[in-house]
Amino acid sequence: MATNKDLLNRRTNAVPRGVATSTPVFADRAENAEIWDVEGKRYVDFAGGIAVLNVGHRHPKVMDAVKKQLDRFTHTAFQVSAYEPYIELAEKLNARAPFSGDAKTIFFTTGGEATENAVKIARAATGRNGVIAFCGGFHGRTLLASALTGKVLPYKAPFGTLPGEVYHIPFPDDHDITVEDSLKMLNFLFAADISPNNVAAIIIEPVQGEGGFRVAPTALLKHLRAICDQHGIKLIADEVQSGFARTGKLFGIEHSGVEPDLVCIAKSLAGGFPLSGVIGRAELMDSVPPGGLGGTYAGAPLGCAAGLAVLDIIEEEKLLDRANSMGERLKARIAGWHKRTDMLPVSMPRGLGAMVAFDILEHHAGVEQRKGFGSKLCARACEKGLILLACGVQGATIRILTPLTASDELVDEGLDIIEQILLEEAKA
């Protein structure tokens, strides 16, 4: 059997370096919140495939649904011969849409497709071109999605001119940028660069993912909703990372009570199978003529079958409640680290539900982040048997995305590893 080193050498020779891999280990099998590599070493999974596995690896109900669909057919292309799982999943999501009124849902394959198509729908509905996004936001790696993303490196710098009429304003944080600052910059943008009457959409993550799990303040979302209503702009909630029970609600924006016009979904929608989509107000969704939306693999039968199972699991296993109780456990532990002076300094935890993160700091009682240190901590965690991810503009944020189906004992095991590293690094 190949070793991790063997496979790493083969990967280096066969796969371009543009697709990065955060760990030097190669998966052989996985169950719920645990992974075993090709050498038989076990890892606690705090990454969840980058927020894809809210219901865990290989949930029995997901596997059963996919196997049954596999025995019927795997592909027809919905644009050629439609199928019931696509329609049924759309119906269930329409009923759960985080806005009032009639909804319709279309499916794609990746999160980037979801965000791009939400913009296409908004442009078709309004007849406008402009789109406003936020600094630190992440919306995908395709050209338009990269333009929407509010971070130059590594997502924009090498790729030349990106699609135009995309503008960014600062996202509020705990220290430097207030809601008032963000709104002031939006007004500056309207005065200097683009009239609000030429803006098709404002896109925002209810909780920024790659940006460091920063929660969009309710006050900001309410102001954005009012501005959109005033000027006929469509509000897009990018729920690709924050959706499907991660925050303790089915969608993160539900915490605010603010209703978006379009919702981008992907990641944990299908429990590990590639599926994404856009849920939108029915009149907006029907603004695009036949043939303007879709894709050969969009809304694939296996993904739709998995998505139906995921919705059942969230309800049957009470994963909204589980996300909240898990989040309380994570936050209590991290808050305890924040008070200690015998380990590396960390910030207080932030996030909603079980979408929790903290920053590695330069000094106790300070706010300056230890730039780039997140990747070092994650590498140490991998050595000790924990799969962990960093994020944030400074690369100093540790995010926790363990499956919601993980036991408290497994969560504590992962937290013990992080604590051990924080203690060891303080003494180094």
N, C-alpha and C positions, 0 to 999 in steps of 0.2 A: 504493500500500500504506500502511496506517495506521502511524504512528510510535508509539513508546512513550508519548510525551506525549499523543497523540491518544487512545490506548486508556486511559491513566490518567484523562483527563478523562471519558471515557465510563463507565469503571468507577465513578468518584466519583458520577456522576449516576444510575447504574442499580443499583448494588450497595450494600447497607448497610455501614456502617463497622464493624459488629460482626465481620465476617470480615476479618481483617487479612492483608496481603500484605507480606512482609519485604523485597521488592525492587521497584523501580519499572520493571522490565523485563518484557516479555511474550514468552513462548516462541513460536517458530515451528516449530522442529524440534529433535530431539535424537538422539544416538547414543551408546551406552555411557555414558561419563562426561563428555560434552560437550553443551552446549546452545547454540543460536543464537537470538537474539531476532529480532523482526520487522524490525529495521533491519540484520540481517546480522552483528551483533557476536557473537563466540564467547565462551563462558564455560566454565571448568572447573567441574564440578559436585561440590562437597564436601557437598551436602545430601541428594542421592539422594531427593528428594521426601519429606523427613523420614523417612528410613530405609526407604523403600518399594522402593528399586531396588538391592538387594544384587547382583542379576545384571545391572544396568545398564539403560539405556534401550533398549527395542526389541531385546532379545536375539533373535537369529534363531530360536532354538528355541521361545521363547515366542510370537513372532509367527506362526510356522508352525502351532503347536498351536491358537492362537486362530482363525487363518484356516480351518483344517480344521473346527473346531467351528462357525464362523460359516456355513459352507456347509451344515451339517446343521440346526441350529436355535439360536436365541438365548435362548428362554425358554419354559418350560411351567409354572413354579412347582413346586418339588420336592414340595410337599404335594398337587399335583394329578396330575402325571405325573412320576415319578422318572426318573433317568437315570444311566447307568453312570459318567461322570466323577466325579460326587459320591461314589459308593460307592467307586470305586477310590482317590480321593484320601484318603478317610477310612481305608481299609485301610492305605495306605502310612504315614499319620501315626500310626495306632494301633501299627504295628510299630516306629515310632521314638519313641514316647512316653517321656518321661524318668522313668518309674516302672515298677515290676514289676507283673505281673498283666495281666489283660485290660483293654483300653481301647476306648472308643468316641469318635467325633468327630461334632460337629454344626457346620454352617457358617452364617455370617451375612454381613454386608456390611461393617461398620465395626468398629474397635477398641472403641468405646464399647459396641456391641452385644455384643461378646465378653465384656467385663468385667461388664456387667449380667446377662447370661445365666449366667455362672459363679456369680454371687451367687444368682440364682434357683434354680439347680440345688442349690447348697449349702443354701439355706433349705428346699427341698423335701425334701432327703435327711435333714436334721437336725430339721426341725420347729422351728427357732429363727430369730430375726430379726437378732441383732446381727452386725455386721461391723466388723473392725478393720483399719485401713489406716495408712499412714505419712506423716508430714509430708514435704513435698517431692515426694510421689508424684503421678503423673498417670495417670488411668485413663479419660479421655474427657470429652466436653462435654454429654452428655445429663444429665438431672436426677440419676439415681442415680450415674452415673459422675462427675458434678461433686461430689456428696457424698463419693464415695470419694477424689477428688483432694485432696491435702494442700496446697492453696494458694488463698488467698481471691481475690487479684487476678491475672488478670481473670476467673477461672473461676466465682466464686461471688457476689461482692458485689452485682450488680444483680438477682439472680434470686429474691429472696425466700426463703421456707422451702423447704429441700431435704429429700429423704426422710430420715427419722430412723433412729435406732439404728445410726449410723455413727460410729466413734470413731477418733481418731488418736493415735499415739505417735511420739516423735522417731526419726528414722533416723540411724544412726551416721555420723559424718564423721571427717575426719582430725584434727580439732582440739578440738572442744567436746563432742561426744556420743560416748560409748563404747557398746559392746555392752551392758555392764552397766547403763549409764544407760537404754538402751532397754528392757531387760528389767525394770528397776526401775519404769519408768513403766507397763509392761504390768501389773505386779502392783498398782500403785496403781489402775489402771483397773479391775481385777477387784475390788478392795476397795471402791472408791468409786462406780462408775457401773454396772457390769454384771457379773453372775456369769459365769464362764467357761462354765457350763452353759446359758447363754442366747446364747452366741456361735455363729453358724453357720460363719463363715469368717474367716480372716486372709488378706488379699491383699497381695502384695509384688512389686515389680519386682526381679529379680535384679541388674539394673543400672538405677538410676533414669535415665529419659530426660530429661524436662523439668527434673528436679531437679538435673541437673548431671553425669550419668554417674558417679554415686557407686555403687560396687559394694557389694552387700549382703555383709557379712562371713560367711564360712562358719560361724563360731561362732554368729552370730545365727540363721542358717537352721537349724542343728542344734537350737538351743534352741527355736525356733518349732515345728519338727517334733515335738519331744518334748512340748511343751505341747499341741499339737493332738492328739497320740495320747492324752495323759492325759485330756483333757476332751472328746474326740469332736468336735473342731473340724476343719473342712476347710481345708487349706492351698492357696491359689490363687497360682500363679506367673503374673504378668502379663508375658508374653514378646512383647507387641505390637511393641516397639521392639528388644528384644534378641535376637529369634529369627531363625532361618533363616540361620545361619552368621556373623552379624555379630561374635560374640564368639569365634569359633574353634571353637565347638561348635554343633550344630544349635539347641540351646536354652541360654540363659545359665546356667540353674540347674544344668546338668550339671557345671559347674566345681566345684560344692560337694559333689556326691555325694548331696545331699538330694533325696528324692522328694516332689514335690507330689501333691495329689489331683486338681487341675484346672489346666489350662494354657490361658491366653488367647493367641490367635494372630491376626495380621492383617499389615498393612504388607507386608513382603517376601515373604509367603506366595505371592503371585500375580504378582510381577514388574511391578507397575503397574496391575493390574486390581483392582477393589474386591472383596475377599474377606476374611472373618475367620472365626474359629471358636473352639470350646472342645474340647480333648481332655481326657477325664477317665476315671477308673476306671469300668469298665463298670457296676458296681452303683450308682454315684452317678448316672451319666447316665440310667439307666433308672428313677430315682426320680420323674421327671416324667411324668405321664400323657399320652397322645396329645393333641395340640393345644395343649399348654402351651408349646411352644417352636416357633420357626420364624420365617418372614417371607416376604413375597411375592417379594422378590428374593434371599433368603438362599441362599447356595450357588449362585449363578448359573452356568449352563453355561460361559460364556466364562472366568469366574474359575477354575472347577475345572480346565478344560483348561490354563490358564496355570499353576496350582499344580502340576499333574503335571509340566509342563515344568521348573518351577523346581527341584523335587526332583532331577530328572535332571541338571540343570546343576550343582547343588551337588556331586553325586557325580562326574560326568564331568570337571568342570574343577577338582576338588579345592579347592573354595572354603573349606573349613575350614582347610586348610593356608595358603591364600592370605590369609585373614583374619589368621592369626597372623604371617605374614611381613610383611604390610602394617602390622600393628600395631607390630611391632618397628621398622619404618622410621619410622613417625610418632612413636613415643615417643622414639627416639634423637634425632630432630631437635628435638623440643620440649624434651627434657632439655638439649640444647645451648643453646637460648635461655635456659633457666632460669639457666644459669651466667653469662650475659653481662650486663654492666652498661651497654652502649652502646645498649640498646633498652628498651622498656617492660618492667617486671618481669612475669614470668609464673611460675606454679607449675610444679612437676613434673607430667608427664602422668599421667593415671589412666584406668582402664577395662580391659576385657578384649578381647583380639583387636584387631579394627579398630574397635571402639567406643571411641574415644579422645577425651579432652577435656583442656583446661587452663584455668586462671583467669587473668584479667588482674588484677594486684595493684597496690596503692598504692605499695609500697616493695620494693626488692630485699631478699631475706632475711627478708621479712615474710610474713604470711598474710592480712592484711586485703585484701579484694577491692575493686577499683575499680568501685563499684556503678554498674550501668547502662551500662558502657563497651562491653559486648559488641556492642550494636546499632550503635554508632558504628564499631567495627572492621569489622563485617560490611558496613556501607554503603560504607566505603572499599574493601573487597575487591571489591564488586560493580562499583565504578567501574573497577577494574583487571582485571576479567574473571574473578572467582571468586565462585561462589555459595556462601555460608557462613552457618551458623546459630549463634545464641547460645542459651543456656539458663541454668539455675541460679536459685536463690532470689534472688540478688543481681543477676542479669542481667549477670554478668561472666564467664561461662564460654563458651568457644568449643568447639563439638563438631564432630567430623569424621565424616561419614557418606558418604564417597565410595563409589561402587559397587566391590564387591570385584573386579570384572572390569577396573578401571582399570589401566593400565600404571604401572610405577614412574616413568617419565618424566613422565606426567601428574600423578601424586601429587607429585613433586618440583616441578613447575611451580606447583601450588597452594600448596605450602609456601613456595616462594620469594616468592610474593605476600604471604603473611602476614608473613614475615620483613621484607620491605620496608616494610610498614605499621608494624610494631613499631619499626623504626629511625626512620622518618619521624616518628612520633608522639612518640618520645623527644626529638626535636630541636625539636618544635613549641613 
